[in-house]
Amino acid sequence: MGRTDRALRPVDLARLVGISAQQVRNYADTGVLPPAPRTPNGYRRFDDRHRRALLAYRALARGYGSDTARSIMQAVHTGDLPGALALVDAGHAALHEQRLALRAAGEALEAVAGQVPGPPSPRAGLRIGELAAHLGVRASALRVWEAAGLLAPGREPGTGYRRFGPAEVRDARMIAMLRQSRHSLERIRPVLEGLRRTGSTEALRAAIAERGAELTRRAAAMLEGSARLHHYVTAEDPTAR
């Protein structure tokens, strides 16, 4: 019996990619895999097409994320190949926009980090609502950043209202830009600490470079996923050569 017509059990597919047999059944129920005929006793009968679909989905998930990968495979299995390819195109477009945003953020952050804060003044500074509006973020975000130890605004005597001086405004701008580039608060911390301690932007450059490397890895994964999808929809199998 050849590879293309060999009957496969859920456990065979599960072992192929290191998941459970129940997960294979879930993939079949949700349209990630093509419909599977059943044997007279009610068991699903999988074959090589299901194997290739599973490999395509898993590769797509690594690059595009599981939700988009699922939508792509569902579109393929309902006969909507243009819709599936549109999702692929959208994923690449989003990645390109992230690259452009990261480049712009890196340039802007270098400029912000190079600014020398002015001397502190007990009456100078912005209140939290003013700074939030200036940065285009919610005031609650500034409170979260403060709770995480990334910001340390002063307090007005008597009222206790927060006042963000030049140094805190600069740091808040950097945090906002890095958050837009999807840096976690823990990854932002060494950037600010290095800048405050030495005035160095070395940690900043490292954070930007790390994010760039992540995007490159994701682009490579998307390329692999696209190739697997092409092999699947054209009934080609690169592992059969």
N, C-alpha and C positions, 0 to 999 in steps of 0.2 A: 504493500500500500504506500503510495507516494506522500510526500509531505503535504501537498495541497488538498488531499482528500482524507487525511488521517483524522479520525475523531479525537477530540480533546475533551477532557473533563475539566470542571472548574478548578480542581486542585492542580492540574497541569499548567493552566494559565497562571494561577496564583504563584506557583513556584518559579515561574519564568521571571517575574518582577518583584518577588518577595513580599507579596500581600496575602491576605486570607482568601479562602475560597468564597466566603460570604461577600467579600468586597467585589469579587468578580461577578457574582450574581447581582449585586447592587449596580455595577456598571451596566450590566445587560438590561436591568429594569429601567434605568434612567436614560438609555439611549447612547451611552458612551460606546457601547459595543453594538454591532448590528443585531437585528432579531435572530434568535437562535431557535431552530426547530426542536421539538421534543420527541423523545423516543416513546414507544407505546406505553411504557411504565411511567411516563411523565418527566423524565430527566431531560435537561437541556443537552443539545448536541452541538458542541462547539467545534470549529475547524480552524484551518489556517487563516481564514479571513479574520476571525475573531482574535487570533494571535497578533496579526499585523495591526488591527485596530487598537488593541491594548498597548502595544509598543508605541504606536503613534500618539495615543493619548498621554501616556506617561512622559514621552519626550516633549510634547506640547506643554504639559503642566509645568515642567522644569523651566521653560522659557516664558510662557505667557500667564502662568498661574492656573490653578485647578479650575476656577470658575470659567475663565475664558476657554480653556482647553475643552471643558465639558460642552460648552455652547458650540464650539467649532465641530466637535464630533457629532453632536445632536443634529446640527445643520446638515452635515454630510449624509447622515443616515435618514434624513427626511427628504433627501434629494435637492437640498438647497446649497449647492456648491458655491454659487456666487456669494451667498450670505456667509458661508464659512470662510471664504477668502477675504471678505470684507473685514471680518474679525481679525484675521491675520494681519491685514494691512493696518488696521487701527492699532494693533499692538506695536508694530514697527514705528508707526507715526508717534505714538506716545513715548516710546523709548527715545526717539530722535528729539522730541521736545524736552525730555528730561536731560539729555546731553547739552542742549542749548541753554537750558536753565542753569545747569551746573556750571557751565563755562561763565555765564553772566554772574552767577553768585560768587564764583571764585574771584572774578575781577572786582566785583563790588566789595567783597569781604576784605580783600587786600587794601582797598581804599579806606574802608571803615577802620580796619585794624591800624592803619598808619596814622589815624587822627590822634592828636594829643589832647586829652581832655583838659578843659580849662580848670582853673582853681575852684575848689568848692566854695559855695556861699550858702549860708544858712537859709536865705530866702529864695535862692535860685532853684530851678528844677521844675519838672512837670509832675502833675498829679497822675494817678494811674489811668484815669479815663482819657486824659490828654495824650499820654504816651501811647495808649492802645489805639487811639484814633490816628495818631501820627504814623504808627507802624502798620495799620490795617489789620490788627489782631483784636481778639477779645480781651477784656480786662482780666477775665478768668485765666487766660493763658499766662499773663504776666504773674499772676498769683502762683500758678503752678511752677513757673520758672524760679520764683522766689523760694517757694517751699522746697524745691530741689537744690537750693543753695547756689543757683547760678546768678541770681541778682540779690543785691543787698541795699535796697533804697533806704534813705534816711526817713525820719518821721518829723512831722511838724510839732513843735512844742504846743502842748495844750490839746490840740485836736487829734494828734496821733495819725493824721493822714500821711500816706506815703508821698515822698518827694524824690523824684529821679533826677539826679544831677547829671552833668555831662558824661561822666564815666559810665554811669548806669544806662544812660540813653545809648551810648555807643555799644555797650555789651548787649543790650536788648535788641538793637538792630542786627547785630551779628547772630544772635540766637534765632531771631525771626528768619533771617536768610538761610541759616543752616537747617532750620526745621522745614523750610520750603524745599530744601534739597534732600529731605527725608533722613536727616541725621537724628539719632536718638539723643535724649538729654545726657546720657552717660558718655556718649561720644563727643558731645559739645563741651563737657566739663574740662578736659585737658586743653582744649583750644583756648578757653578763657583763662585758665590757670597759667598757661604758658605766657599768654599775652600780658597778664597782670604782673606776673613775677619778673619777667625778663624783657617784656616788650617785643618778644620774638613772635613771628608769624609761622614758625616751623611747624607747630602742631596744626595750624590752620591749613597749611599746604598739604600736610599728611592726610588730614580728614578729607579734603577735596580729592586728593589722589586715590584714596581708598574708595570713595564713592564712585569715581571714574572707573576703577578696576571692577567694581561690582556691576556697573552698567555694561562693561565689556564682556564679563562672564555671562550676563543675561543675554546679550546679543548673540553670543556663541550658542547658548542653549536654544534661543529662538530659531537660529539657523538650523540646528539639528532637528528641532521639532517640525519646522517647515519641510525639511527633507523627508522626514518620516511620513508626514501627511501626504506629500507628493507620491511617495512610493505606495502608500495605501490606496489613494484614490485612482492611481493608474495601474493598480494590481502588480506593482513591481516590489521586489523584496531585496534590499541591498545585502542581507545576510545570506541570501541563497547563492551568491556568486562566489 
